Amino acid sequence: MLSAWKQVKANKGAPGIDGITIEEFTEYAHENWKGIKASLLEGTYKPAPVKRVEIPKDNGGTRNLGIPVVMDRVIQQAITQVLTPVFDPHFSESSFGFRPHRSAHQAVNTVLKDIREGYRYAVDIDLEKFFDRVDHDVLMSRVSRRVSDKGILRLIGKYLRSGVVVNGRLNQTAMGVPQGGPLSPMLSNILLDDLDKELEKRGHRFARYADDLTILVKSKRAGQRVMASISRFLEKVLKVKVNRDKSKVVRAQDSAFPGSTFKRMKLTATEKAVNGFKSRLRRLTGRSWGVSMDYRYTSLRLYIHGWMNYFGVGMKYNDVVELDHWLRRRIRMCYWKQWRRCRRRIGNLIQLGSPKYQAILTGLSRKSYWHLAKTLSTNMGLSNAYLEKQGLVSIRTLWIGIHYPAKAR
């Protein structure tokens, strides 16, 4: 439980329906843990409903996200830590999502290897609202294959049926796994492992990252046969719905998995992923966001590191350099907005090493923030070295570390 709490604390996250935050949880646990532990051991513990929020998607739709209370997140994390060594060794080598020592990089490299070996068509199967439509009976039958402890099975079942609170109203959950809890990824892998085993039995080349699946074949006709038979298996055996509109058989170079394409047999981040990256950076560098620069730098560092670790392998060097220039220019606009008055702007530029005459011209200028962020004086005062010293992460440096790790060291 202590190990689970450390992981939940590191993940941070918003409070559930009880309003208890990560910071307040320690005191709450000291006061209530004895009773909660007793109820867990006796099998009488009742999980709290999860708070549902809707996350906007790039295509204009929304994704349901369930936020359990912190105590339930800790318990779910503890269950996951116990189940991982039980289930993970038996999972397929072609399954990469939410597993220790496995990553999206390995998934896309597996697909790329198969493409280079002549498997030039991809069967992209989209599972419609997968986490919302998991059949509880089908899932629990798979969990019980390796878990005989009835207390654990009963507790997992309670989490599946704990309900969701939407706009203050409690709704029962007859199906689905709340996306957002620590237990959900493990349960999804347990359910979809039957799919992996079926694909292996048929001798298919494939890679799966959570509910994102790509099967590689050598011809379009073979792909259409695989699409039809695997869709039947998913819907009849695992009781999950295949989105026929989004599922397709295409040339491998036209497929995306997950967030990468395979143009000319090389990994390339999708335009959608890059646009999403720029959109998020635009929000984090908004001039009207009333936060300190330290907080802004921390938010940028966490987001950029995470995005580059996932998508950086598919980025081109020239695009990365251009993004770096764009990001630094937006950061300079933030400083210009914070300094506000002409006297302060001129004084700060001179203090940072900008020539006095240039600093005065720039400080008195009425031109736009975007224009002034690229003048000689702002580039000399708010230099690349200064911004890096303040905490701005370099996208270019991270790219070099991914592609040429020895050179980065």
TORLOMI-943881 format. One line per 3 residues: number of its first residue (from 1); for each residue x, y, z of C-alpha. Coordinates in nm, 3 decimals. Example, Ala and Ser with C-alpha at 12.3 -4.5 7.8 and 13.67 -1.06 7.14 Angstrom:
% TORLOMI-943881
1> 1.230/-0.450/0.780; 1.367/-0.106/0.714
***
This chain:
% TORLOMI-943881
1> 0.000/0.000/0.000; 0.289/0.239/0.071; 0.438/0.163/-0.269
4> 0.097/0.221/-0.430; 0.059/0.553/-0.247; 0.400/0.673/-0.373
7> 0.295/0.599/-0.732; -0.042/0.771/-0.697; 0.123/1.071/-0.532
10> 0.376/1.095/-0.816; 0.095/1.082/-1.075; -0.086/1.368/-0.896
13> -0.429/1.416/-1.051; -0.755/1.584/-0.955; -0.969/1.490/-0.652
16> -1.268/1.257/-0.686; -1.625/1.314/-0.567; -1.516/1.351/-0.201
19> -1.299/1.654/-0.286; -0.993/1.515/-0.103; -0.677/1.622/-0.285
22> -0.341/1.445/-0.301; -0.205/1.697/-0.048; -0.490/1.630/0.198
25> -0.486/1.251/0.162; -0.209/1.173/0.414; -0.407/1.320/0.701
28> -0.726/1.148/0.580; -0.547/0.811/0.556; -0.400/0.839/0.908
31> -0.748/0.896/1.048; -0.939/0.635/0.844; -0.696/0.365/0.728
34> -0.759/0.128/1.019; -1.130/0.100/0.937; -1.070/0.082/0.561
37> -0.813/-0.195/0.605; -1.056/-0.396/0.820; -1.335/-0.358/0.562
40> -1.101/-0.468/0.282; -1.000/-0.782/0.472; -1.362/-0.858/0.565
43> -1.483/-0.802/0.207; -1.723/-0.523/0.305; -1.533/-0.230/0.151
46> -1.747/-0.025/-0.089; -1.563/0.185/-0.349; -1.686/0.538/-0.409
49> -1.841/0.622/-0.749; -1.603/0.788/-0.992; -1.641/1.146/-1.107
52> -1.693/1.160/-1.483; -1.545/1.439/-1.689; -1.543/1.471/-2.065
55> -1.212/1.535/-2.240; -1.236/1.699/-2.584; -1.087/1.501/-2.874
58> -0.922/1.640/-3.186; -1.207/1.519/-3.407; -1.461/1.731/-3.217
61> -1.596/1.447/-3.001; -1.529/1.378/-2.635; -1.370/1.099/-2.435
64> -1.515/0.997/-2.098; -1.262/1.004/-1.816; -1.339/0.866/-1.471
67> -1.166/1.018/-1.169; -1.177/0.786/-0.864; -1.126/0.926/-0.514
70> -0.762/0.916/-0.400; -0.819/0.622/-0.163; -0.964/0.411/-0.444
73> -0.674/0.510/-0.671; -0.431/0.382/-0.407; -0.621/0.053/-0.365
76> -0.648/0.005/-0.743; -0.276/0.074/-0.779; -0.203/-0.187/-0.509
79> -0.419/-0.443/-0.692; -0.239/-0.363/-1.018; 0.102/-0.412/-0.853
82> -0.006/-0.758/-0.733; -0.169/-0.864/-1.062; 0.111/-0.746/-1.292
85> 0.358/-1.027/-1.211; 0.069/-1.277/-1.231; -0.055/-1.176/-1.580
88> 0.221/-0.985/-1.756; 0.462/-1.280/-1.820; 0.182/-1.453/-2.012
91> 0.090/-1.154/-2.232; 0.183/-1.151/-2.601; 0.519/-1.019/-2.718
94> 0.320/-0.803/-2.962; 0.135/-0.620/-2.684; 0.306/-0.295/-2.580
97> 0.058/-0.069/-2.400; 0.071/-0.011/-2.022; 0.327/-0.283/-1.957
100> 0.658/-0.261/-1.766; 0.967/-0.213/-1.985; 0.754/-0.168/-2.298
103> 0.680/0.147/-2.492; 0.516/0.302/-2.797; 0.862/0.317/-2.959
106> 0.886/-0.060/-2.947; 0.535/-0.090/-3.092; 0.601/0.133/-3.394
109> 0.943/-0.025/-3.453; 0.778/-0.368/-3.462; 0.536/-0.244/-3.727
112> 0.818/-0.081/-3.923; 1.019/-0.406/-3.916; 0.723/-0.601/-4.058
115> 0.670/-0.342/-4.332; 1.034/-0.370/-4.438; 0.990/-0.749/-4.457
118> 0.722/-0.712/-4.722; 0.400/-0.674/-4.522; 0.286/-0.362/-4.704
121> -0.083/-0.349/-4.605; -0.218/-0.260/-4.262; -0.547/-0.369/-4.110
124> -0.637/-0.090/-3.868; -0.917/-0.204/-3.637; -1.087/0.063/-3.427
127> -1.275/-0.050/-3.116; -1.573/0.180/-3.065; -1.573/0.334/-2.715
130> -1.383/0.030/-2.591; -1.345/0.131/-2.224; -1.715/0.225/-2.203
133> -1.844/-0.103/-2.348; -1.643/-0.381/-2.184; -1.870/-0.668/-2.082
136> -1.814/-0.729/-1.710; -1.890/-1.103/-1.722; -1.650/-1.160/-2.013
139> -1.377/-0.960/-1.839; -1.416/-1.125/-1.498; -1.408/-1.472/-1.655
142> -1.062/-1.382/-1.798; -0.940/-1.241/-1.465; -1.053/-1.554/-1.276
145> -0.837/-1.777/-1.499; -0.528/-1.673/-1.299; -0.679/-1.523/-0.982
148> -0.843/-1.764/-0.743; -0.869/-1.529/-0.443; -1.242/-1.457/-0.416
151> -1.181/-1.143/-0.211; -0.975/-0.985/-0.490; -1.226/-1.092/-0.757
154> -1.513/-0.950/-0.551; -1.326/-0.620/-0.500; -1.249/-0.584/-0.872
157> -1.615/-0.652/-0.948; -1.717/-0.378/-0.704; -1.489/-0.132/-0.883
160> -1.648/-0.221/-1.216; -1.996/-0.162/-1.073; -1.917/0.137/-0.850
163> -2.107/0.379/-1.074; -2.025/0.724/-1.210; -2.134/1.069/-1.104
166> -2.233/1.287/-1.401; -2.339/1.648/-1.327; -2.409/1.554/-0.966
169> -2.623/1.248/-1.048; -2.520/0.888/-0.977; -2.548/0.649/-1.272
172> -2.503/0.273/-1.239; -2.241/0.106/-1.460; -2.368/-0.219/-1.612
175> -2.071/-0.232/-1.850; -1.738/-0.063/-1.914; -1.414/0.004/-1.729
178> -1.374/0.363/-1.603; -1.088/0.512/-1.805; -0.869/0.703/-1.562
181> -0.819/0.459/-1.274; -0.488/0.272/-1.227; -0.661/-0.065/-1.267
184> -0.822/0.003/-1.606; -0.512/-0.048/-1.828; -0.435/-0.385/-1.667
187> -0.796/-0.502/-1.709; -0.801/-0.396/-2.074; -0.483/-0.594/-2.142
190> -0.629/-0.900/-1.967; -0.941/-0.887/-2.185; -0.759/-0.820/-2.513
193> -0.496/-1.088/-2.448; -0.745/-1.337/-2.595; -0.732/-1.134/-2.917
196> -0.351/-1.141/-2.914; -0.348/-1.517/-2.867; -0.597/-1.562/-3.151
199> -0.381/-1.354/-3.385; -0.069/-1.550/-3.283; -0.251/-1.880/-3.343
202> -0.333/-1.764/-3.695; 0.028/-1.661/-3.757; -0.041/-1.290/-3.813
205> 0.213/-1.008/-3.779; 0.062/-0.743/-3.553; 0.120/-0.488/-3.279
208> -0.126/-0.371/-3.014; -0.097/-0.066/-2.790; -0.391/-0.073/-2.545
211> -0.699/-0.074/-2.772; -0.504/0.047/-3.076; -0.443/-0.251/-3.307
214> -0.261/-0.287/-3.641; -0.227/-0.618/-3.829; 0.023/-0.639/-4.117
217> -0.052/-0.845/-4.428; 0.094/-0.875/-4.777; -0.211/-0.791/-4.991
220> -0.530/-0.587/-4.970; -0.741/-0.896/-5.032; -0.578/-1.078/-4.740
223> -0.635/-0.768/-4.528; -1.007/-0.763/-4.605; -1.037/-1.132/-4.505
226> -0.850/-1.065/-4.179; -1.063/-0.758/-4.107; -1.385/-0.958/-4.145
229> -1.275/-1.261/-3.939; -1.112/-1.065/-3.655; -1.411/-0.830/-3.633
232> -1.636/-1.135/-3.590; -1.407/-1.271/-3.317; -1.406/-0.940/-3.129
235> -1.781/-0.898/-3.139; -1.888/-1.259/-3.076; -1.620/-1.381/-2.834
238> -1.505/-1.068/-2.649; -1.833/-0.875/-2.691; -1.661/-0.550/-2.795
241> -1.790/-0.341/-3.084; -1.580/-0.269/-3.392; -1.621/0.077/-3.544
244> -1.677/-0.015/-3.911; -1.646/0.345/-4.028; -1.300/0.398/-3.880
247> -1.160/0.047/-3.930; -0.988/0.009/-4.266; -0.741/-0.181/-4.482
250> -0.481/0.059/-4.626; -0.127/0.064/-4.750; 0.104/0.058/-4.450
253> 0.246/0.399/-4.541; -0.106/0.547/-4.505; -0.174/0.398/-4.161
256> -0.111/0.562/-3.825; -0.004/0.365/-3.518; -0.001/0.501/-3.248
259> 0.046/0.863/-3.356; 0.313/0.773/-3.615; 0.301/0.705/-3.988
262> 0.543/0.501/-4.199; 0.622/0.714/-4.504; 0.895/0.564/-4.723
265> 0.947/0.298/-4.454; 1.049/0.563/-4.201; 0.870/0.669/-3.884
268> 0.700/1.007/-3.907; 0.484/1.176/-3.644; 0.134/1.233/-3.781
271> 0.022/1.584/-3.871; -0.256/1.545/-3.614; -0.002/1.469/-3.338
274> 0.222/1.765/-3.430; -0.075/2.004/-3.452; -0.190/1.884/-3.110
277> 0.161/1.945/-2.975; 0.170/2.301/-3.108; -0.182/2.369/-2.981
280> -0.086/2.263/-2.627; 0.239/2.465/-2.640; 0.037/2.766/-2.757
283> -0.182/2.738/-2.446; 0.117/2.693/-2.213; 0.286/3.002/-2.360
286> -0.025/3.220/-2.371; 0.057/3.576/-2.266; -0.267/3.613/-2.070
289> -0.205/3.304/-1.855; -0.144/3.467/-1.517; 0.124/3.236/-1.375
292> 0.490/3.281/-1.281; 0.757/3.201/-1.536; 0.890/2.925/-1.309
295> 0.551/2.752/-1.314; 0.528/2.802/-1.690; 0.873/2.648/-1.743
298> 0.784/2.349/-1.522; 0.460/2.286/-1.713; 0.642/2.312/-2.046
301> 0.922/2.081/-1.935; 0.686/1.808/-1.816; 0.471/1.822/-2.128
304> 0.755/1.848/-2.382; 0.952/1.563/-2.222; 0.645/1.339/-2.227
307> 0.552/1.426/-2.586; 0.904/1.387/-2.722; 0.952/1.053/-2.546
310> 0.641/0.931/-2.727; 0.656/1.105/-3.066; 1.012/1.237/-3.091
313> 1.137/0.932/-3.277; 0.913/1.028/-3.570; 1.011/1.396/-3.589
316> 1.237/1.545/-3.858; 1.534/1.754/-3.748; 1.434/2.062/-3.948
319> 1.084/2.056/-3.801; 1.226/2.029/-3.449; 1.458/2.328/-3.504
322> 1.165/2.532/-3.636; 0.952/2.438/-3.333; 1.237/2.542/-3.101
325> 1.259/2.887/-3.266; 0.881/2.928/-3.247; 0.868/2.827/-2.879
328> 1.146/3.067/-2.776; 0.975/3.352/-2.961; 0.651/3.288/-2.775
331> 0.836/3.279/-2.443; 0.994/3.618/-2.523; 0.642/3.752/-2.580
334> 0.549/3.633/-2.229; 0.835/3.833/-2.079; 0.739/4.137/-2.285
337> 0.382/4.114/-2.154; 0.500/4.077/-1.793; 0.734/4.377/-1.812
340> 0.445/4.595/-1.937; 0.584/4.953/-1.907; 0.841/5.104/-2.142
343> 1.082/5.203/-1.865; 1.084/4.852/-1.719; 1.126/4.690/-2.061
346> 1.420/4.911/-2.151; 1.585/4.863/-1.810; 1.548/4.484/-1.817
349> 1.686/4.457/-2.170; 1.991/4.668/-2.082; 2.045/4.470/-1.762
352> 2.033/4.144/-1.961; 2.304/4.265/-2.201; 2.114/4.429/-2.485
355> 2.281/4.743/-2.638; 2.133/5.058/-2.483; 2.027/5.223/-2.810
358> 1.859/4.907/-2.941; 1.687/4.849/-2.606; 1.540/5.202/-2.611
361> 1.414/5.164/-2.970; 1.250/4.832/-2.889; 1.111/4.945/-2.553
364> 0.941/5.249/-2.707; 0.806/5.061/-3.009; 0.430/5.012/-3.047
367> 0.464/4.716/-3.279; 0.307/4.377/-3.202; 0.435/4.135/-2.938
370> 0.513/3.882/-3.212; 0.725/4.136/-3.404; 0.912/4.265/-3.097
373> 0.991/3.911/-2.983; 1.229/3.879/-3.277; 1.414/4.209/-3.262
376> 1.790/4.229/-3.210; 1.758/4.364/-2.855; 1.512/4.098/-2.730
379> 1.719/3.822/-2.889; 2.036/3.955/-2.725; 1.878/4.020/-2.385
382> 1.652/3.715/-2.374; 1.913/3.499/-2.543; 1.883/3.124/-2.597
385> 2.140/3.068/-2.321; 1.945/3.289/-2.078; 1.615/3.112/-2.149
388> 1.781/2.773/-2.103; 1.930/2.889/-1.772; 1.584/2.999/-1.657
391> 1.448/2.649/-1.727; 1.322/2.641/-2.087; 1.371/2.292/-2.229
394> 1.516/2.260/-2.581; 1.313/2.041/-2.817; 1.618/2.013/-3.042
397> 1.836/1.882/-2.757; 1.574/1.622/-2.666; 1.553/1.514/-3.032
400> 1.931/1.465/-3.045; 1.915/1.263/-2.722; 1.653/1.031/-2.876
403> 1.825/0.982/-3.214; 2.191/1.009/-3.111; 2.212/0.925/-2.739
406> 2.594/0.901/-2.737; 2.625/1.248/-2.891; 2.379/1.391/-2.634
409> 2.597/1.263/-2.350
***
